[in-house]
Amino acid sequence: MMVMPFLLAGGVEQAMTIAREEPAALDHALAAVADTLAGYARQATRGGADGLFYATNVARRDLLSPAECRRFERPWDLRVLDAVAGAPFNMLHVCGAAAHLDEFLDYPIHALSWAASESNPSLSDVRRRTGRAVVGGLPAKPLIAALTPGVIAERARAAIREMDGRGLLLGPECSINPDTPEALLHAARVG
């Protein structure tokens, strides 16, 4: 479902309208997208990739209901993830505030990423509930670029403390800009 807003002239609003007014048409489109992504992911892992970084940006309270996540996300996500089930490392990122994270906790992945600071569960809570590695602890764009190396280092240490040093892949809660100063990225390397 994540790519649909980018494929439609009306963006996310048009995608949501189609989901609610013409769900069969959306299913047809999502099947084509999922089959294409599954084939691509399968070939990437056969070609040497260690796994897949898979993301959704519409599984949020302001866009989809939990039932709509199960209807328009789950079958297609699982089709793609099944294509790389044998890969050593597959990760899911659920983007945004008030994400329906519970809808993804049983996905066949090795690690889960989300914005733990935006009215979403904490790193330790998701780790406890899933037993999987979690990714996070550092802010995403644009905030990360506005912080000092000292603040970044303290956030890294806080995440490590929260997780008792286990099951954490220290990283940003979402994407960062490519021009984020390297000093900030290196500040996360706490000893």
C-alpha positions in Angstrom: 0.0 0.0 0.0 3.0 2.3 0.7 3.8 2.9 -3.0 0.2 3.6 -4.1 0.2 7.3 -3.1 3.3 7.8 -5.2 1.7 6.2 -8.2 -1.5 8.2 -8.2 -1.8 11.9 -9.2 -4.0 12.5 -6.1 -1.5 11.0 -3.7 -2.5 9.5 -0.4 -6.0 11.1 -0.5 -6.7 9.3 -3.8 -5.3 6.0 -2.6 -7.5 6.2 0.5 -10.6 7.0 -1.6 -9.9 4.0 -3.9 -9.4 1.8 -0.9 -12.7 2.7 0.5 -14.8 3.0 -2.7 -13.2 0.5 -5.0 -11.3 -2.0 -2.9 -11.3 -4.7 -5.7 -9.5 -2.2 -8.0 -7.0 -1.5 -5.3 -6.5 -5.2 -4.7 -5.7 -5.7 -8.4 -3.1 -2.9 -8.3 -1.6 -4.1 -5.0 -1.3 -7.6 -6.3 0.7 -6.4 -9.3 3.0 -4.2 -7.1 3.5 -7.0 -4.6 4.3 -9.6 -7.3 6.8 -7.2 -8.8 8.4 -6.4 -5.5 8.5 -10.1 -4.5 10.3 -11.0 -7.7 12.7 -8.1 -7.3 13.4 -9.0 -3.7 13.9 -12.7 -4.6 16.4 -11.8 -7.3 18.2 -9.5 -5.0 18.7 -12.1 -2.3 19.7 -14.7 -5.0 22.2 -12.1 -6.2 23.8 -11.8 -2.8 21.7 -9.4 -0.7 21.4 -10.4 2.9 17.8 -9.5 3.1 15.2 -6.9 2.6 14.4 -3.5 4.2 10.6 -3.3 3.8 8.6 -0.3 4.9 5.1 1.1 5.1 4.1 4.7 5.6 0.3 4.5 5.6 -0.3 2.2 8.6 -1.1 5.2 10.8 -4.2 6.2 12.8 -4.7 9.2 10.6 -4.8 7.1 7.4 -5.8 3.5 7.9 -7.8 1.7 10.5 -6.4 -1.6 11.9 -8.9 -3.5 9.8 -7.8 -1.6 6.7 -4.2 -2.5 7.5 -5.2 -6.2 7.7 -7.1 -5.8 4.4 -4.8 -3.7 2.3 -1.4 -4.2 3.9 -1.0 -7.7 5.3 -1.7 -10.0 2.3 0.6 -8.0 0.0 3.3 -7.4 2.6 3.4 -11.1 3.4 3.6 -12.0 -0.3 6.8 -9.9 -0.5 8.3 -11.1 2.8 7.6 -14.7 1.9 9.7 -14.3 -1.2 12.7 -13.6 1.0 11.8 -15.8 3.9 15.1 -17.7 3.7 17.3 -14.5 3.8 19.5 -14.0 6.8 18.1 -10.6 7.7 14.8 -8.9 6.8 13.7 -5.7 8.5 10.3 -3.9 8.6 10.0 -0.2 9.1 6.5 1.2 10.1 6.7 4.9 9.5 4.9 7.7 11.3 3.2 8.8 14.5 0.4 6.7 16.0 1.3 3.7 13.8 -0.7 0.6 14.0 2.4 -1.3 15.1 0.4 -4.2 16.6 -0.7 -5.2 13.1 2.9 -6.1 12.2 4.3 -7.7 15.3 3.9 -11.2 14.0 5.4 -10.5 10.5 8.2 -12.9 9.4 11.1 -10.5 10.0 14.2 -10.4 12.1 14.1 -6.7 13.2 11.4 -4.0 13.5 11.9 -0.3 13.1 9.5 2.6 14.0 9.4 6.0 15.5 9.4 5.0 19.2 9.1 8.7 20.2 6.0 9.6 18.3 3.1 8.2 20.4 4.2 4.7 19.6 5.5 2.0 21.9 9.0 2.1 23.4 11.9 0.0 22.1 11.9 -2.2 25.2 8.1 -2.7 25.0 8.3 -4.0 21.4 11.3 -6.1 22.1 9.5 -7.7 25.1 6.4 -8.4 23.1 8.1 -9.8 20.0 11.4 -11.2 21.1 12.9 -9.6 17.9 15.6 -7.1 17.5 14.5 -3.5 17.4 16.0 -0.6 15.5 16.0 2.9 16.9 17.2 5.1 19.7 18.2 8.1 17.5 16.0 10.8 16.0 15.2 11.0 12.3 15.2 14.0 10.0 14.9 16.9 10.5 15.6 16.8 14.2 18.9 14.8 14.1 20.7 17.6 12.1 19.7 20.2 14.7 21.3 18.3 17.7 24.8 18.4 19.0 27.1 15.4 19.0 26.8 15.3 22.8 23.0 15.0 22.6 23.2 12.3 20.0 25.7 10.3 22.2 23.4 10.6 25.2 20.4 9.4 23.2 22.5 6.4 22.0 23.5 5.6 25.6 19.9 6.0 26.8 18.6 3.5 24.2 21.4 1.0 25.1 20.4 1.4 28.8 16.7 1.0 28.0 17.5 -2.3 26.2 20.1 -3.5 28.7 22.5 -3.6 25.8 20.6 -6.5 24.1 18.4 -6.8 21.0 19.1 -3.2 19.8 20.3 -2.1 16.4 21.1 1.5 17.2 19.8 3.7 14.4 17.5 6.5 13.5 13.8 6.1 14.0 13.2 6.9 10.3 15.2 8.3 7.5 17.8 11.0 7.7 19.0 13.4 5.1 22.1 12.4 3.2 23.8 15.7 4.1 23.5 15.0 7.9 26.9 16.0 9.3 29.2 13.0 9.7 30.1 14.2 13.2 26.6 13.6 14.3 26.6 10.1 12.9 29.9 9.3 14.5 28.7 10.6 17.8 26.3 7.6 18.1 29.4 5.4 18.5 29.5 5.3 22.3 32.0 3.2 24.1 
